[in-house]
Amino acid sequence: MSWEGHGLRLELDVALKGRALVMRMTLENVAPGPIPLAFSTSKTWDAEVRDEEGRVLWRWSAGKLFLQVVRYLELSPGEAITFRAEWEAPKPGRYTVVGYFVGHVGDLSGPTPPPLALEVEIG
C-alpha cells in the first residue's frame, strides 16, 4: 500500500514470519529538492493492528513515553526514513495493520500524510 503527495512517497509493507506481523513503513522524498518535515513530539511513526471487528488489539506507541519537543528534519531528494515494528498474533485470523506517519510537511501547520492500511490473513 502506498500514497504519494507533497513530493513524498509513503509505503506500508507487512510480511509474515510465522504468526508475527512484521510492519515496515518508508517515507521517501521523490521531489527534485529537499523537503522539510516537522514533529510536535519525538514520536515519528505509529502502527496498530485491528481485528475483524475493527477493535485495536495492539498499538506500537501504547505504554511508551515521547518527549514534548518541536523538531525538524529535512529529507534530501531520494532520501528515505523507515520505521519497523513486529507483533505476534494471538491466533489465526484476518487482521488490519494501520501505519501512521505523524510528521507534518513543511511546518507544524502543514499537511500530514494519511494513514495506510493493509489486511493480512494469518492461517
C-alpha positions, 0 to 999 in steps of 0.5 A: 500500500502506498500514497504519494503527495507533497513530493513524498512517497509513503509505503506500508509493507507487512510480511509474515514470519510465522504468526508475527506481523512484521510492519515496515513503513518508508517515507521517501522524498521523490521531489527534485529538492529537499523537503522539510518535515516537522514533529510536535513530539519525538514520536515519528511513526505509529502502527496498530493492528485491528481485528475483524471487528475493527477493535485495536488489539495492539498499538506500537506507541501504547505504554511508551513515553515521547518527549514534548519537543518541536523538531525538524528534519529535512529529507534530501531528494531520494532520501528515505526514513523507515520505521519497523515494528513486529507483533505476534498474533494471538491466533489465526485470523484476518487482521488490519495493520494501520501505519501512521506517519505523524510528521507534518510537511513543511511546518507544524501547520502543514499537511500530514500524510494519511494513514495506510492500511493493509489486511493480512490473513494469518492461517 
